[in-house]
Amino acid sequence: MRYERLEVPSFRLTTAEILYHMPDYPGLLQTFVWQTDDVAPHFPRVVRFLDFWTHSLIGTLHSVTIVQADPCSAMRWTFADGEFTIH
């Protein structure tokens, strides 16, 4: 008997950095950062959000950068080398 391996979609923290043209000043770009849990490589939640953006919001999209967290990344700790006093 032969078993096929089924892939279970793994949701990972996904960050989308969206650059868009400001409606009143189309020559200026504004940044919007959005995070959600999503599945690579098709990113259905991000695509659904961008579809909503293009149909419901005024700002025209310029570019979108999508970054996804590693599922098993180790915690990284950094310690301060000094002490800073702020008045």
C-alpha positions as CSV (number, residue, x, y, z in Angstrom):
1,M,0.0,0.0,0.0
2,R,1.3,3.4,-0.9
3,Y,0.7,6.5,1.1
4,E,0.8,10.0,-0.2
5,R,2.2,12.8,1.9
6,L,-0.4,15.5,2.5
7,E,0.9,19.0,3.1
8,V,-0.9,20.8,5.9
9,P,-0.9,24.6,5.2
10,S,1.2,26.3,7.9
11,F,0.2,29.8,8.8
12,R,3.1,32.0,9.6
13,L,3.4,35.6,10.6
14,T,3.4,37.6,7.4
15,T,4.2,41.3,7.1
16,A,3.2,43.4,4.0
17,E,4.8,46.7,3.5
18,I,2.6,48.7,1.2
19,L,3.8,51.9,-0.6
20,Y,1.0,53.9,-2.0
21,H,0.5,57.3,-3.6
22,M,-1.2,59.8,-1.4
23,P,-4.6,60.8,-2.9
24,D,-4.1,64.6,-2.4
25,Y,-0.4,64.6,-3.4
26,P,0.1,61.8,-6.0
27,G,3.8,62.6,-6.2
28,L,4.3,61.6,-2.6
29,L,4.5,58.0,-1.3
30,Q,3.2,56.8,2.0
31,T,4.0,53.6,3.8
32,F,1.5,51.2,5.4
33,V,2.6,48.1,7.3
34,W,0.1,45.3,7.8
35,Q,0.6,42.0,9.6
36,T,-1.5,38.8,9.6
37,D,-1.1,35.0,9.6
38,D,-0.9,33.7,6.1
39,V,0.2,30.8,4.0
40,A,3.0,31.0,1.4
41,P,3.4,31.1,-1.6
42,H,-0.1,32.3,-2.6
43,F,-0.8,34.5,0.5
44,P,-4.6,34.4,0.2
45,R,-5.2,36.9,3.1
46,V,-2.7,39.5,1.8
47,V,-4.2,39.2,-1.7
48,R,-7.7,39.6,-0.3
49,F,-6.6,42.7,1.6
50,L,-4.9,44.2,-1.5
51,D,-8.1,43.5,-3.5
52,F,-10.1,45.4,-0.9
53,W,-7.5,48.2,-1.0
54,T,-7.7,48.6,-4.8
55,H,-11.6,48.6,-4.9
56,S,-12.4,50.5,-1.7
57,L,-9.6,53.0,-0.9
58,I,-8.4,56.0,-2.9
59,G,-4.6,55.7,-2.6
60,T,-3.1,54.0,-5.7
61,L,-0.7,51.2,-4.9
62,H,2.9,51.7,-5.8
63,S,4.6,48.5,-4.5
64,V,4.1,45.7,-2.0
65,T,6.8,43.8,-0.2
66,I,5.9,40.6,1.6
67,V,8.0,39.0,4.3
68,Q,7.2,35.9,6.2
69,A,8.7,34.8,9.6
70,D,10.6,31.5,9.8
71,P,8.4,28.9,11.6
72,C,11.1,27.6,13.8
73,S,13.4,30.5,14.4
74,A,15.2,30.6,17.6
75,M,14.8,33.5,20.1
76,R,17.5,36.1,19.8
77,W,18.6,37.9,22.9
78,T,20.8,41.0,22.9
79,F,22.0,42.8,26.0
80,A,22.7,46.5,26.2
81,D,26.4,47.4,26.5
82,G,25.7,50.6,28.3
83,E,23.1,52.8,30.1
84,F,21.6,55.9,28.6
85,T,19.9,58.6,30.5
86,I,17.2,60.6,28.8
87,H,16.1,63.9,30.5
